[in-house]
Amino acid sequence: QPLHLAEIRAPSDPRTDPRTMTNTVVLKVAMMCTGCSGAVERVLGKMEGLQSFDVNLETQKVTVVGTVTMEEVVVAIAKTGKAVEPWSD
């Protein structure tokens, strides 16, 4: 039985597929002490798809690089109870 066009799916393009695209997510996270930043580092360390992350306690800036969305990172950090918002320069 021949396949119909509707049944043929093109393989996902790794350059445009959000699951394989590398994103840089920059957030402002309310961290007051090394315990706060340590908690954020622990949840980020457990996330899949991260290539790197940087948690800066002094500026309260968290930068994450990987095949993750901003929403996924926000949800993970919110588990620490810290207030999270997109970074604005």
N, C-alpha and C positions, 0 to 999 in steps of 0.2 A: 504494500500500500504506500503510495507516494506521500511525502509530507506536504502539507499546505504551508504557504508562506507565513501564516499566522503562527504556526508551530515552530518555525525556525527562529531561533534567537541568536543574535550576534553576541559573541563573547564580550564581556564588559571591558571597556577600555581603561587600563590602569591609570591613564593620565586624567580621566574625567570621572572615574568611579570614586565616590566619596569614601569608600572603605579602603582604598589604596592610595589616595592622594595624601601627600604630606602637608599638614597644616601647621601654622604657628598660632597658638592661642595665647593672648596676653590678658591677664586679669588683675584686678585690684582685690586683695584679700585682707580683711581686717585681722592683722596679727600683732599682738602686743609683746610677745616674749618668745624665747627660743622653744618653749613647749608648744606654742601655737604653730610656729614654722615647722617644727618637727612633726607635728600631727599632719600638716599639709603634705610634707615630704613623704610620710608613710603611706597616705592614700594614693599619692601619685605613683609611688614606687610599685604599687600593686596593680596599676592600670596596664592593660594590654595595648599594644600599638604605639607606646611612647618611645621615641628615639632619645629624647633628652628633656630635662626640665631644670629650671632655675627658680629658687625661692629666695627672694630678697626681703628679709625682715625689715630693714631700714626704710625701704621705699614702699613696702607692702605690695610689691610687684611679683607676680608669678607668671613665668613664661614656659610654655609647654610646646614641644615640637614632636609631631608624630601623626599617625593616621587616625586621629581622634577629632571629634567635633567640639566646638566650644561648649555645647550643651552637656556632652559627656564629662568634660573636665569640671564644669560648674556643679553637676550632680555629685561627682566624686568629692570635691572640696566641701560642698555643703554638708556632707556626712560628718565633717569635723565640727559643725556648728558655727563655723566662721561665716561672716557676711562676705559675699562674692559679687563682684560686678565687673563688666568689661572695662578694660584700661582705657583711659582717655588722656591724651597728651596735653 
